[in-house]
Amino acid sequence: MMAGERREQRIWRVRPEWPFLLFLVFVVAAYLGLLLLLVGANVLTVSWSQAGEILKNPDIQHSIKLTFVTCTVTAILSVLLSVPVAYLLSRYQFRGRAFIDTLLDIPILLPPLIVGLSLLILFNRVPPSACCWMIAGGFGLAAVFGGKGLVRNVTGGMAVLFGVGGLMLSGGESSLEDAVSGAGLPMTFHPLGVVLAQFPVAAAFAVRTMRTTFDQISPRYEEVAMTLGCNRGQAFTRVVLPLAGKGMVAAGTMAWARALGEFGPILIFAGATRGRTEVLATSVFLEINIGNLPGAAALSLLMILLAVTTLLLVRFFAGKGGAL
């Protein structure tokens, strides 16, 4: 038996692995080659003089500034939302948790144009009273099927509150856009609309990143803190948040990169008006429309550079204890 086992081990050791390794290398090289060809096509299309000329254009400079401002605001809002949402999903088991987890992925799965069209319809066709009634219905369903005790009381109270709001606002013919514009926060075809168009998908990516972060932090740290006199909120702010700091930076960076590449929702909901709502993604679209292919290629290279830099930052924070 010993001799037979040794013979089988020797046969296994001498089996060549190079065909399989060659297959892996071929697949990786083919895909990386395609990516390099895509970048190289833009490089060959534009010259340094053309790139300098397009970047000196005042409209393009305004587009770059607006891109940085809106992406940064979107990233901050995404992190502020993702921290409590991801912590709730990571630490608590409750009825409907899987359903909520599925809903959070809808912005990622939907075609971007649908997100923009939905925002356009919501703000320009739906009155504020209908919005209150829809939110009240959602909280009402959560109160009935979501659980017992405090959860039911809170969701039931929110349903009643929004129901009362719907009653108070009923009878008006104004749209949601009219209401927010009256409050000094116009959305449709305004810079604030760019942030709102970027937010759903960017926040979904931030939630996923923070969910992974909290899953990697052991609940024992919070339990120890609570045995030493902290309540749940204090344990969260004093123990969990410092441990999740690098994950929060990674989530914000990922949200920023995703907001940078957003195009469809911005085009439909905020438009692509020169000097007003134009961002880099829509600048590429506008340059192509006027036949300026070198200018579009120059802007594409700028977006590629920003995306690569952002992803390198994400990888850096992941390697330093982040959550990706």
C-alpha positions in Angstrom: 0.0 0.0 0.0 2.8 2.4 0.9 4.6 1.8 -2.5 1.3 2.4 -4.4 0.6 5.6 -2.5 4.1 6.8 -3.3 3.7 6.0 -6.9 0.4 7.9 -7.1 2.0 10.9 -5.3 4.9 11.0 -7.8 2.5 10.8 -10.7 0.5 13.7 -9.3 3.6 15.8 -8.7 4.9 15.5 -12.2 1.6 16.4 -13.9 2.3 19.6 -15.8 0.5 22.7 -14.7 1.6 25.0 -17.5 -1.5 24.4 -19.8 -3.8 25.7 -17.1 -1.5 28.6 -16.2 -1.2 29.5 -19.9 -5.0 29.6 -20.1 -5.2 31.9 -17.1 -2.5 34.2 -18.4 -4.2 34.3 -21.9 -7.5 35.3 -20.4 -6.1 38.0 -18.1 -3.8 39.3 -20.9 -6.7 39.5 -23.4 -8.9 41.5 -21.0 -6.1 43.8 -19.9 -5.1 44.3 -23.5 -8.7 45.4 -24.3 -8.6 47.9 -21.5 -5.2 49.3 -22.6 -6.5 49.5 -26.2 -9.5 51.6 -25.1 -7.2 54.0 -23.2 -4.7 54.0 -26.0 -7.4 54.9 -28.5 -8.1 58.1 -26.6 -4.4 58.9 -26.2 -3.9 58.6 -30.0 -6.9 60.8 -30.8 -5.8 63.9 -28.8 -2.6 65.9 -28.8 -1.2 68.0 -25.9 -2.1 71.2 -27.7 -5.7 70.1 -28.1 -5.9 68.9 -24.5 -4.6 72.3 -23.3 -7.0 74.1 -25.5 -10.1 72.2 -24.3 -9.0 72.6 -20.7 -8.7 76.4 -21.1 -12.3 76.6 -22.3 -14.3 78.5 -19.6 -17.3 76.2 -20.0 -15.1 73.1 -19.5 -13.4 74.7 -16.5 -16.9 75.3 -15.0 -17.7 71.7 -15.8 -14.6 70.5 -13.9 -15.4 72.6 -10.9 -19.0 71.5 -10.8 -18.0 67.9 -11.1 -15.7 68.1 -8.1 -18.2 70.0 -6.0 -21.2 67.7 -6.8 -19.2 64.5 -6.5 -17.8 65.6 -3.1 -21.3 66.6 -1.8 -22.7 63.3 -3.1 -19.9 61.3 -1.4 -20.5 63.1 1.9 -24.2 62.5 1.8 -23.7 58.9 0.8 -21.4 58.2 3.8 -23.9 59.9 6.2 -26.7 57.7 4.9 -24.6 54.5 4.6 -23.3 54.4 8.1 -26.7 54.0 10.0 -28.2 51.9 7.2 -25.3 49.5 7.0 -25.0 49.2 10.8 -28.6 48.4 11.1 -28.4 45.6 8.5 -25.1 44.3 9.9 -26.0 44.2 13.6 -29.8 43.5 13.8 -32.0 40.7 12.7 -35.6 41.7 12.0 -38.5 40.8 9.7 -38.2 42.2 6.3 -34.4 42.6 6.5 -33.8 40.7 3.3 -36.4 42.7 1.5 -34.8 46.0 2.6 -31.4 44.6 1.6 -32.8 43.9 -1.9 -34.4 47.3 -2.2 -31.0 49.0 -1.5 -29.5 47.3 -4.6 -32.2 48.6 -7.0 -30.3 51.7 -8.0 -27.3 49.5 -9.0 -29.4 47.1 -11.0 -31.7 49.5 -12.8 -30.6 51.2 -16.1 -29.4 54.7 -15.2 -31.9 56.3 -17.6 -34.8 54.9 -15.4 -33.3 56.5 -12.3 -33.3 59.9 -14.1 -36.7 59.4 -15.6 -38.2 58.4 -12.2 -36.7 61.6 -10.6 -38.1 63.7 -13.4 -41.6 62.2 -13.0 -41.4 62.4 -9.2 -40.6 66.1 -9.0 -42.7 67.3 -11.9 -45.8 65.1 -12.0 -46.3 64.1 -8.3 -47.8 66.6 -5.8 -46.4 66.8 -2.3 -49.6 65.2 -0.8 -49.1 62.1 -2.9 -45.5 61.8 -1.7 -46.7 62.0 1.9 -49.3 59.3 1.2 -46.8 57.0 -0.4 -44.3 57.4 2.5 -47.1 56.9 5.0 -48.1 53.7 3.2 -44.6 52.4 3.3 -44.3 53.0 7.1 -47.8 51.5 7.5 -46.7 48.3 5.9 -43.5 48.3 8.0 -45.6 48.7 11.1 -47.9 45.8 10.2 -45.2 43.3 8.9 -42.0 44.7 10.3 -42.0 43.6 13.9 -43.2 44.3 17.3 -42.6 46.7 20.2 -40.5 49.8 19.6 -40.2 49.1 15.8 -43.9 48.9 15.3 -44.5 52.0 17.5 -42.0 54.1 15.6 -43.1 53.0 12.1 -46.7 53.4 13.0 -46.1 56.9 14.4 -44.3 57.9 11.2 -47.2 56.5 9.1 -49.6 58.6 11.1 -47.4 61.7 10.8 -47.0 61.5 7.1 -50.7 60.7 6.7 -51.6 63.9 8.5 -49.1 65.7 6.3 -50.8 64.3 3.2 -54.2 65.5 4.5 -52.8 69.0 5.1 -51.3 69.2 1.7 -54.2 67.7 -0.2 -56.1 69.9 -2.6 -53.0 71.7 -4.0 -52.2 71.3 -7.6 -48.5 72.2 -7.3 -45.8 69.6 -8.0 -43.0 68.6 -5.7 -40.6 70.7 -7.8 -42.8 73.8 -7.2 -42.7 73.0 -3.5 -38.9 72.7 -3.2 -38.4 75.7 -5.6 -40.5 77.8 -3.3 -38.3 76.7 -0.4 -35.2 77.9 -2.4 -34.0 74.5 -3.4 -34.8 74.0 -7.1 -33.9 70.6 -8.4 -34.9 69.9 -12.0 -32.3 71.3 -14.4 -30.4 72.9 -11.6 -27.0 72.1 -10.0 -28.7 70.6 -6.9 -30.4 68.2 -9.3 -27.0 66.9 -10.4 -26.3 65.9 -6.8 -29.7 64.2 -6.5 -29.1 62.4 -9.8 -25.8 61.1 -8.6 -26.9 60.2 -5.1 -29.0 57.0 -5.5 -26.3 54.8 -7.1 -23.4 56.4 -5.2 -25.2 55.7 -1.9 -25.9 52.1 -2.9 -22.2 51.5 -3.3 -21.4 53.3 -0.1 -23.9 51.1 1.8 -22.3 47.9 0.4 -18.9 49.1 1.5 -20.0 50.1 5.0 -21.9 46.8 5.4 -18.7 44.9 4.7 -16.9 47.2 7.2 -19.3 46.6 10.0 -19.4 42.8 9.3 -15.7 42.7 9.8 -15.8 44.5 13.1 -16.5 42.0 15.9 -19.6 42.8 18.0 -17.6 41.8 21.1 -16.0 45.2 21.2 -19.4 46.8 21.6 -20.4 44.1 24.2 -17.3 44.8 26.3 -18.0 48.6 26.1 -21.6 48.1 27.3 -20.4 45.9 30.2 -18.2 48.9 31.2 -21.2 51.3 31.3 -21.7 52.4 27.8 -25.1 52.2 26.2 -25.6 51.1 22.6 -25.2 54.6 21.1 -22.1 55.3 23.1 -20.5 52.0 22.1 -21.3 52.8 18.5 -19.8 56.3 18.5 -16.8 55.6 20.8 -15.9 52.1 19.7 -17.4 51.1 16.3 -17.0 54.4 14.4 -13.3 54.8 15.1 -12.7 51.2 14.0 -14.7 51.9 10.9 -13.0 55.1 10.0 -10.9 53.7 7.1 -14.0 51.9 5.8 -15.9 55.2 5.8 -13.1 56.8 3.8 -13.2 53.9 1.4 -17.0 54.2 1.1 -16.8 57.9 0.4 -14.1 57.4 -2.2 -16.1 54.7 -3.9 -19.2 56.9 -3.9 -17.1 59.8 -5.3 -15.8 57.7 -8.2 -19.3 56.4 -8.9 -20.8 59.9 -8.9 -18.0 60.9 -11.3 -19.2 58.4 -13.9 -22.9 59.1 -13.6 -24.4 60.3 -16.9 -27.9 59.1 -17.7 -29.8 60.4 -14.6 -27.9 63.7 -14.8 -28.8 64.2 -18.5 -32.5 63.5 -18.0 -33.1 65.1 -14.6 -30.5 68.0 -14.4 -29.8 68.5 -18.1 -26.5 69.4 -19.7 -26.7 73.2 -19.9 -23.3 74.9 -20.6 -22.1 76.9 -17.6 -24.9 75.7 -15.4 -25.5 71.9 -15.0 -22.7 70.6 -17.2 -20.3 68.1 -15.6 -17.5 66.1 -17.1 -19.6 63.2 -18.2 -22.1 65.4 -20.0 -19.2 67.5 -21.4 -18.0 64.4 -23.2 -21.5 64.0 -24.6 -21.7 67.6 -25.8 -18.3 67.6 -27.4 -19.2 64.5 -29.4 -22.5 66.1 -30.5 -20.7 69.1 -32.0 -18.2 66.8 -33.7 -15.2 67.7 -31.5 -13.8 64.1 -31.1 -10.3 65.2 -29.9 -11.9 67.4 -27.2 -14.1 64.5 -26.1 -11.1 62.2 -26.0 -9.2 64.7 -23.9 -12.0 64.9 -21.4 -12.3 61.1 -21.4 -8.6 60.9 -20.5 -9.1 63.3 -17.6 -12.0 61.2 -16.3 -9.9 58.0 -16.6 -7.1 59.7 -14.7 -9.5 60.7 -11.9 -11.1 57.3 -11.8 -7.8 55.5 -11.6 -6.6 57.8 -8.8 -9.8 57.3 -6.9 -9.6 53.5 -7.2 -5.9 53.6 -6.1 -7.0 55.4 -3.0 -9.7 52.8 -2.3 -7.1 50.0 -2.7 -4.8 51.9 -0.4 -7.3 52.2 2.4 -8.4 48.6 1.8 -4.8 47.5 2.3 -4.5 49.6 5.4 -7.4 47.9 7.1 -10.3 49.1 5.1 -13.3 47.1 4.3 -13.1 46.2 0.6 
